[in-house]
Amino acid sequence: MADERIVSTKLEQIEQYHGELKEKQQTLSRDEFLRDTTEQRAVERMFENAIQASSDLAQHIATQDFDFDGTTAKGAVQTLHREGVVDEETATTLVAAVGFRNVLAHQYGHVDHAEVYETLQTGLTVYDSFSRQVARWFRDGG
């Protein structure tokens, strides 16, 4: 059974990082982002944190409740979808976000700052959706 403290802590972290990203979404222009290396690094780190907290939570639930072997974050998210914790759209988007995090964190290939800005503008709803669905699942008894 998933540990309530871990679930609660991870949900709080996701909410915090999502809020930070929303603030940047609302206040940071594309031109400012593209020319300011400090802003680029800050936003990229916020994405890494939000995605990591989400994947940590997915792995915790998948391993504790669904006998997932814990090998990959993407596999944990897919397990949560298969078990009805999250819907297909959320799972698909979060799996893509894990790949995005890998590019940001490990510099697999070139980081396209225009793509990062576009994701900032259009790709934040997954964190709210994921959190709501996991919280509902947990509240309803898992």
C-alpha positions as CSV (number, residue, x, y, z in Angstrom):
1,M,0.0,0.0,0.0
2,A,1.3,3.4,-0.9
3,D,2.6,5.4,2.0
4,E,0.3,8.4,2.8
5,R,3.2,10.6,3.8
6,I,5.1,10.0,0.6
7,V,2.0,10.5,-1.5
8,S,1.2,13.8,0.3
9,T,4.7,15.1,0.1
10,K,5.0,14.3,-3.6
11,L,1.6,15.9,-4.3
12,E,2.7,19.0,-2.4
13,Q,6.0,19.1,-4.4
14,I,4.1,18.8,-7.7
15,E,1.8,21.6,-6.7
16,Q,4.7,23.8,-5.8
17,Y,6.7,23.2,-9.0
18,H,3.5,23.6,-11.1
19,G,2.8,26.9,-9.4
20,E,6.3,28.1,-10.1
21,L,6.0,27.1,-13.8
22,K,2.6,28.8,-14.0
23,E,4.1,32.0,-12.7
24,K,6.8,31.9,-15.4
25,Q,4.2,31.1,-18.0
26,Q,2.3,34.3,-17.1
27,T,5.2,36.6,-16.6
28,L,8.0,35.6,-19.0
29,S,7.9,36.7,-22.6
30,R,9.2,34.4,-25.4
31,D,11.9,37.0,-26.3
32,E,13.0,37.4,-22.8
33,F,13.2,33.6,-22.3
34,L,15.1,33.0,-25.5
35,R,17.8,35.6,-24.7
36,D,18.2,35.1,-21.0
37,T,20.2,32.0,-20.1
38,T,19.4,32.3,-16.4
39,E,15.7,32.2,-17.2
40,Q,16.2,29.2,-19.5
41,R,18.0,27.3,-16.8
42,A,15.5,28.3,-14.1
43,V,12.5,27.1,-16.2
44,E,14.3,23.9,-17.3
45,R,15.1,23.1,-13.6
46,M,11.4,23.7,-12.7
47,F,10.4,21.3,-15.3
48,E,12.9,18.7,-14.1
49,N,11.6,19.0,-10.6
50,A,7.9,18.8,-11.5
51,I,8.5,15.8,-13.8
52,Q,10.8,14.1,-11.2
53,A,8.2,14.5,-8.4
54,S,5.5,13.1,-10.7
55,S,7.6,10.1,-11.8
56,D,8.7,9.5,-8.2
57,L,5.1,9.4,-7.1
58,A,4.1,7.1,-10.0
59,Q,7.0,4.7,-9.1
60,H,6.0,4.7,-5.5
61,I,2.4,3.8,-6.1
62,A,3.2,1.3,-8.9
63,T,5.7,-0.6,-6.8
64,Q,3.7,-0.5,-3.6
65,D,0.2,-1.2,-5.0
66,F,0.7,-3.0,-8.4
67,D,3.8,-5.1,-8.1
68,F,5.7,-3.0,-10.6
69,D,9.4,-3.9,-10.7
70,G,10.4,-0.2,-10.5
71,T,12.7,-0.2,-13.5
72,T,11.5,2.9,-15.4
73,A,9.5,6.0,-14.7
74,K,7.7,5.6,-18.0
75,G,6.7,2.0,-17.1
76,A,5.4,3.2,-13.7
77,V,3.2,5.8,-15.4
78,Q,1.9,3.2,-17.8
79,T,1.2,0.9,-14.9
80,L,-0.9,3.6,-13.2
81,H,-2.9,4.0,-16.5
82,R,-3.4,0.2,-16.9
83,E,-4.6,0.0,-13.3
84,G,-7.1,2.9,-13.7
85,V,-5.3,5.5,-11.5
86,V,-4.8,7.9,-14.3
87,D,-6.5,8.4,-17.7
88,E,-4.8,7.7,-21.0
89,E,-4.2,11.4,-22.0
90,T,-2.5,12.1,-18.7
91,A,-0.4,8.9,-18.9
92,T,0.6,9.6,-22.5
93,T,1.5,13.2,-21.7
94,L,3.5,12.3,-18.6
95,V,5.4,9.6,-20.4
96,A,6.4,12.2,-23.0
97,A,7.3,14.6,-20.1
98,V,9.7,12.0,-18.7
99,G,11.5,11.9,-22.0
100,F,11.6,15.7,-22.0
101,R,13.1,15.6,-18.5
102,N,15.8,13.2,-19.7
103,V,16.8,15.6,-22.5
104,L,16.9,18.5,-20.0
105,A,18.7,16.6,-17.2
106,H,21.1,14.5,-19.1
107,Q,21.6,16.7,-22.2
108,Y,20.6,13.9,-24.6
109,G,20.9,15.9,-27.7
110,H,20.5,19.7,-28.0
111,V,18.0,21.5,-25.8
112,D,15.7,23.5,-28.1
113,H,14.9,26.6,-26.0
114,A,12.0,27.5,-28.3
115,E,10.5,24.1,-27.6
116,V,11.0,24.5,-23.9
117,Y,9.1,27.9,-24.0
118,E,6.3,26.3,-26.1
119,T,6.0,23.5,-23.5
120,L,5.9,26.2,-20.8
121,Q,3.0,27.8,-22.6
122,T,1.0,24.7,-23.5
123,G,2.2,21.7,-21.4
124,L,1.5,22.5,-17.8
125,T,-2.0,21.0,-17.3
126,V,-0.6,17.4,-17.0
127,Y,0.8,18.1,-13.5
128,D,-2.6,19.3,-12.3
129,S,-4.4,16.4,-14.0
130,F,-2.0,13.8,-12.6
131,S,-2.2,15.2,-9.1
132,R,-6.0,15.3,-9.1
133,Q,-6.3,11.8,-10.4
134,V,-3.8,10.3,-8.0
135,A,-5.3,12.2,-5.0
136,R,-8.8,11.0,-6.0
137,W,-7.5,7.4,-6.3
138,F,-5.8,7.5,-3.0
139,R,-8.7,9.2,-1.2
140,D,-11.0,6.5,-2.6
141,G,-9.0,3.9,-1.0
142,G,-6.5,3.0,-3.7
